[in-house]
Structure formats: structure tokens, C-alpha cells
């Protein structure tokens, strides 16, 4: 099985997330994409997240009808700060026969050598970087590896092309707080859920 791993806060999930996952699924011939909502992301410990049950419910609404998109609750159920390497080790132990693909934005790729146990991350999974039109390949990146300030991480990676779609969870939260429309930024079911539960106000 070719298994894509897509981590994030998904606070809230939006069409940019869904399009990224679908582009990776199709171009990398993935059998399944697992959305891995974070409990406490290492780089966002100073921001209060929407409670996990709400974020998971919105994901369920957004992914409904796509059998190859599933939610993995590992980090939520484990709680606390989770590192990508821990989740990949869990998945490797759970499905030792699966080929793992870690889905990331091209902007995150340049910081990869600074991730916790980056060498192990790159050993456990093939990194799939989503390149947005107009965004150049990060400097220092070549087919074999990426040079960071303190280490040289060598890894296999794939590039995936994705149409321009300028949507962010931050923008959606800000628009809701300001009383502005979020129609067509996130699935209608997610929009109605946010409204019904008074999120982001």
C-alpha cells in the first residue's frame, strides 16, 4: 500500500488542504491519504487551538464521500506535543508493509533539516513536496539532499504540482471573527458547522 500522511492543525480544514491531498493522491498514485490532526504542534505551542473534537468533526464533514481520505487520530489520542517522527514510527509499526509518503508544502521543505530527528523522518517516509506555481525550488535543494545550518540531511523526495489556491486557516478564522463570508473557502458542511457552534468568533 502507498500511504500518504498529511499532518496539520486543520483549524479549520479548507479547500486548499483537500486540493493538496488530492493532487498528491493522484500524482503519486497513493492508495490512501491519512489526515493526521495535531494535538499540540511543536511550532504552534503558543497558540490556543480549537478543541480537537471540533477539528475532527469538521474533517469528517469535509472528507465524507472520498473513501481514500481517512482521519488518523493517533496524535489527538496521544495528546501533548507530537513530532512527525513519532507519528511515522507509529504508522510503520502499525503497517510495516506500507510505503509511507509525507505530504508537505514546498515552503516547509527548506526547514526540513531543522525538524526533530529529520534524518529518521526521511528514512521512514518519502517526502512529497507540493510546488505552487510561481514558487521556485528552495535554494540548496538538490536531488540528493538539503543542506541545513547544522546538518546535511539526505532524502528521497518527489515534487507535486498544485494549482494556485490562496486559502489559509488563519484567513478563515479572521473572516469569521470579522463577520465576513467564508463561502467557497471550505466545504459548505464545514461552513455550517462553524456557524452552528459559534467557532472563531
Secondary structure, DSSP 4 states (H G I P E B T S, - for coil): -EEEEEEE--TT--HHHHHHHHHHHHHTT-SEEEEEE-SEEGGGTTSPPPPHHHHHHHHHHHHTT-TTEEE--HHHHH-SEE-HHHHHHHHHHH-TTPEEEEEEEHHHHTTGGGSTTHHHHHHHSEEEEEEETTPPPPTTB-SSEEE-SS-EEE--EEEEEE------HHHHHHHHHTT---BTTB-HHHHHHHHHHTTT-
